Amino acid sequence: TPVAGPLLSRWLDLRELTTEELTTHRLDGGLLVTEVLPGFCAEQAGIVEGDIVVRLGGVPIRVPEQLADLLSTLRPGYRTTIEVRRGSEPTPYPIVLDRAP
């Protein structure tokens, strides 16, 4: 299920991890990046297709609703970190949130 949110819906497409993916990556939640829109904040932060978003601003992200709720409280220009799993290592990336294109 793609995540819809005022900031995220157009610059980053995500879906929930399957049970198999959760087991493989030894995670209890997270969202798989399926597309990154070129030229916007996710790409500028270094997020790539296949990354797994596990935290935003230090808040664990397990299901799409958590991310949508969190993003609804943030404004374009907000500086934070987005933590992703790429392979086995979690990595935080600084990000400045964009307005949806």
RAPERA-V344565 format. One record per backbone hydrogen bond with DSSP energy under -0.5 kcal/mol. CO is the residue of the C=O (numbers start at 1). NH is the residue of the N-H. E is the energy in kcal/mol with one decimal. If there is no record, write none. Layout:
co = <CO:CO>
nh = <NH:NH>
e = <E:E>
This chain:
co = <5:6:8:11:13:13:14:15:18:19:20:21:22:22:23:30:31:32:32:33:35:37:37:40:41:42:42:43:48:51:51:52:53:54:55:56:58:59:60:62:63:63:64:65:66:67:68:70:71:75:78:80:81:82:82:83:83:84:84:85:86:89:91:93:95:95:97>
nh = <9:100:12:37:34:35:3:32:22:23:24:25:26:27:26:17:53:15:34:50:13:40:43:44:45:46:47:46:51:33:53:85:31:61:83:59:60:56:62:30:66:67:68:69:70:71:72:73:74:78:97:95:57:84:93:54:55:86:91:52:89:86:84:82:80:97:77>
e = <-2.1:-0.6:-1.6:-1.6:-2.7:-1.3:-0.6:-2.8:-2.6:-2.2:-2.8:-2.5:-0.6:-2.4:-0.8:-1.0:-3.0:-1.6:-0.6:-2.7:-2.5:-1.3:-0.5:-2.4:-2.0:-0.7:-2.4:-1.1:-2.2:-3.1:-0.5:-2.6:-1.9:-2.8:-2.6:-1.8:-0.5:-1.9:-0.6:-1.3:-0.9:-1.2:-2.7:-2.6:-2.3:-3.0:-1.7:-1.5:-1.4:-2.0:-2.5:-2.8:-3.5:-0.5:-2.2:-3.0:-1.6:-0.6:-3.2:-1.8:-0.9:-1.6:-2.6:-2.7:-2.6:-0.6:-3.5>
